[in-house]
Amino acid sequence: MANDQKAGWRNSQPIQRDSITVQRLYDAMRDHFRLTLVAGADGLPNLITEKNLHRPGLALAGYVGLFTYHRIQVFGNTEIFYLRSLKLDERIKVFSTLASFAIPCIITTNGNTIDQELLDICNERKIPLFETPFETTKAVFLLSDYLEDQFNPQTVIHGAFVDVYGVGVLFVGKSGIGKSEVALDLIERGHRLVADDVVMVTQKGENILMGAGTDLVRHFMEIRGLGLINVREMFGIRAIRFQKRVEVVVELEEWRSDGEYTRTGLDEKTASILGVELLHVKLPIVTGKNITVIAEVIALNYLLKHYGYDASKEFAAKLEQVLLQKGSERLAGGDRVIPYFEHDFE
């Protein structure tokens, strides 16, 4: 287990890649993106150091003052049609100027092709050139999504991550507290495991965290006293997910008489992971407490709040209303008003 996992989820350190190789991009996107390598195979070890893409229209036109050559260069219809408007010698000249920079790779979209003379330049300069039949808009979307996944901050958290009623609930706590057992019980009740023990959390966009398992331990669980089980093989495909948005952190801990635990829910706590604030519920473990059912209620309560209903605030409003009632509407023994139930003798 990594040191940052032993230190606890609060102390997990962010991990962020500085670069990936063009070969990694090609291997990951070859089928999904329908990439075809047509030139520059010797440049597959080239490094991609940014998640942003570049359309080199101005660079082809001769202005390279602000040319972000270190990004992947996308040749859409605009760039291809411009090149085709030039005579072959001019085409070679402007493309040679572009290729004089340390470009990681070039991708042409819409099934466009370029002249063999330009492919020869890519081979000479070791610049991989790929073709895709996708339109430029779709190609840019798919590429950007993959690169964001590769370059966005990540962290490793020791816990169990389960999709409960569509809510991503991350169970954390010290080793042996029972995270895996709670996750297993939830799976038995029809919920879906995302990852156990090692949860990879990746920031997506401004305030979105996605959790997934690692390739090695994905959908395996370690149950103390039993050993390793494969949830996918044992419970079927409907019992797992490959990734899920992290929305609630449930921290399991042994009951402490001096511990501070939420009673009303009005003082909602949050926890920060990679700078993103998440609902944080601290759940004390005591004999006879059904943590699984409580976890389901936490998820359902989160959904209710998401859709505008907050039980804690409604109760507080009702309590305030009762305290303001006067005269005959108040009982001498307290604030509870008993309504009239006709012929209800049960």
N, C-alpha and C positions, 0 to 999 in steps of 0.2 A: 504494500500500500504506500502511495506517495506521501511525502512529509506533510504537504499541505492538506491532505485528507486527514491525517492523524491530528493535525492542529485544530480541526473542527471547521464547520461550514462558515463561521464568521471570519475566519482567518485565511480562507482560500484566496490564492493569489491569481490575478488575471493573467492569461496567456494570450499573446497576440503574435501572429506570424509576421515576419518582415518581408518574406517573399515566398513564392512557389515557382516551380519550374514549368515551362511550357509543356513538358512531357506529362506532368501531373494534370494539367488542364485537359490535355488531349485524351489521356486515359479515362478521366472522369466524364468528359462531355462527348466523346466520340460517337456513341450510339444515340444518346439523348438529344444531342445537338446536331447529329448527322454531319459531323465534321469529316472532311476528306483532306489529307495532307497531300499537297501537289508540288511542293518545293521546299528546300531548306531544311531537310531532315537532320542535318548536322547541327542545327541550332536548337534542337529540342531541349538541351540542358539550359537554354537561356532563362534568365530569371524575370518573373513578373513581380514588380514591387508595389503596384497600386491596384486598388479595386475599381478605379474609374477607367472608362474607355475614352478613346479619342477618334474623331472623324477628321482626317488630315486634308481637308479641302484646301485650306489656305497654304499649307505646306506644299501641296502639289502645284499650287499657283505661283509658288516662289517665295512666299513669306514664311521664314522659319524662325523669326525672332521670338515667338512665344510657342514654339513647337514642343508639345509635351511628348517627346519621342519614347519616353520610358513606359508609356502606357500601351496596351494592346491597340493596334490601329485597325479600325473597321472601315472597309471600303464598301459603301452602299452604291446605289444607282448614281448618285451625284458624282462621286469620285470616279467610278468606272466610265460613265458617259463623258466626263471631262477628259479622261485619258484617251478615249476613243476619238474625241474631236481633234486631237493633235496628230501631226504626222509622226511616223514611227521613230525618226531620229529625235524629235522633240520629246516624244513619250519616254524614250530611253533616258534622255537627259534629266527630265524632272523626276523620274522614278529613281535614277541613280543618286540624285541629290537627297531624296527621302531616305534611301537605303544607306547613305553614308553615316546616319545616326545609329546608335545602338538600340534598335527597335527589338522588343522581345519577340513579336510575331505579328502577322497581318491576317485578317479574316475578311474574305469577300462574301457578301450576302446575295440573296436572290438568285443563286445559281450562276452568278456572273463569273466569267473566266478572263484571264489576261494573257497577253502575248508570251510566247516562249522566251523571247529576248528578256522580258521582265522576270520571268521565272528563273532564267539563268543568273540574273543579278541576285535574286534571293538565295540561290544555291551558293554563289560566290561569297556573299556577305553573311551566310549562315543565319538567314532570317526565315523561320518557318512561315509558309503561306498556306492557309487553309481555305477551303470553300464550304459553304453551307447553302442549302436550298431555301432556308428560311428568309422571310422578309426582314429588312433591317430592324424594324421596331421590335419584332419578336426575338430576333437574334440578340439585340442589345439587352432586352429584358432577361433572357435566360443567362447570358454571360454575366450581367451585373448581379443577378441573384446568386450565382455560383461563387463569384469573386467576393461578394459580401460575406458569404458563409465562411470563406477561407481566411479573410483578413479581419473580420470583426472580432472584438475581444471575447475570450472564452475563459471558463474556469472549471475546475474539477471539484465536485462536492460529494462527500461521503454521505449517502442517504438512500432512500427509496422513493421513486417517482412513479405516481399512479394517476391515470385518468379516471376521475370519480365524477360520474354524471356530466362528463364533458369539461370538467374543471381540472387543471393540472395541479395536483397536490404533491408537494415535495416534503417528505418526512425526514427530519434531521434529528440528531441527538447523539449522545455518546455511544460508543461501541457496546453492543449487547443489550441495549435498552428495549429492543423489540421492533425495530423499523421493518425488517423483512417479514416478520410474522404478521404485522398489521397489513402490509402489502399483500401477503398471501391470502389472508382472510378476505380482503377486498376483492381479490381476483376470484375467489370461490363464490363471492356474491354477485359476480357478473361484471366487475370493473376491469380495467385494462392496464397491464404493466407496461411502463415505458423503459425503466431501467432500475436496477438494484445494485447497491454497494457503490458503484462508480457512476455518477451522473455528470455528463458533459453539458454545461450550460453555455449557450452562445447568445450574445446580444444581437438582436435583429431590429434595425431601425432605432427610433428614439427611446421607446419605453417597452420594448418587447424582448422577453427572454425565451429561448427555446431550449428544451432539455431533451437529451437523447442518451442512449447507452454507447459504450465503446464496441468496436467490432469484435473484440475478444470475448467479453462477458455479456453481450447483448441477450436479454431475456433468460439468462441463467440467474438462479437465486441460490444463496447459501443459507440453509436453515440449520441453526445450531442443534446438534444432536441427530440430525438426519443427513446433512451433507448437501451436495449440489443437486438441483433439479432444473429441468428445462421447461419453462412455463409454456412455451409455444407448442412443444410436443405433447405435454401433459394435458393442457386445457384447450388447445386449438388456436387457430389464427385470430379468432375474435377476442382472445384474452390478452392481446398485445397491441402496442403501438410502437412505431419506430421513432417518433418524435412528438412532442406536445409543448404547447406554451406553458411556461411556469407562471402560476397565478397566486398560489397560496403556499406559505411555508408553515408547516405544523411541526413544532419542536416538542419532542417527547422528553420528559425528564421525570425522575423519581420525585414523589411528593415530598415537599418540605413545608413544615408548619409555618416557617417564616417567609415562604415564597409569596410573590405577588401574582395573583391570577385574576383574570378578568371575570367579574360577576355579572355585569349588565351588558357589556359589549359597547357601551357608549364611548369608552376610552380605547378606541381601536388602535392597535399597535401595528407598526410596519417594520420590515427588515429590508436592508439594502444588499442587493447582489449586483455586482458590476455597475453600481450607480443607479440601478432601477429599484424603486420602492415597491415592495410586495406586502400583501396582508400577512401578518405574523401572528399565529396562534400558539401560545405556550400551553401544552397539555400535560398536566401531572398524571403520572401512572400510579394507581392504587389498586389493591386487590378488589376484584369484582367489577371494575370499571370497564365497560364495553367500548374500547377505543375505536373499533371498526365502525360501529353505529354513529359514534360522535364524529368520526371523520366524514361519514356520509352527510351528516347534518351540517357540518362546516361547509361542505361543497354546495349543498342546497341553499344554505343561508347566503353564501357568496353570490349564487345566481339570483336570488331574490333581491339582494342589494344592487346587483348589476342592472336589474330591470326596474329599480326604483322603489322597492319596498324594504324598509329597515325596521325590524321588529323592536329593536332597542329604542329607537326614536319614537315609534308609535306608543310603546308602553310608557315612555317618559311623558309624552303629550297627554295620555289618558290619566296618568297619575297627577299631573298638574291640573287637569280639568276637575278631577275629584276633589283635590285640595281646595279648589276655588268654589266648590258648591256650598250653598248656605241653607239654613233653615230645615224644613221638613225633608229635604232630599238627602240630608246627612243622618246617619244612624248614630245614636248615642255611643255605641260601643266601638265605632270605627268609621272608616271611609267607604266600606263596601256597600253598594246599593244593590238590593236583591230585586230583580224584576219579577213580574207576576206570570207564572206558568199555569194556565188554565188546566185543571184536572190532571196535573202531573203529580201522582202519588208514588212513583217508583223510587 
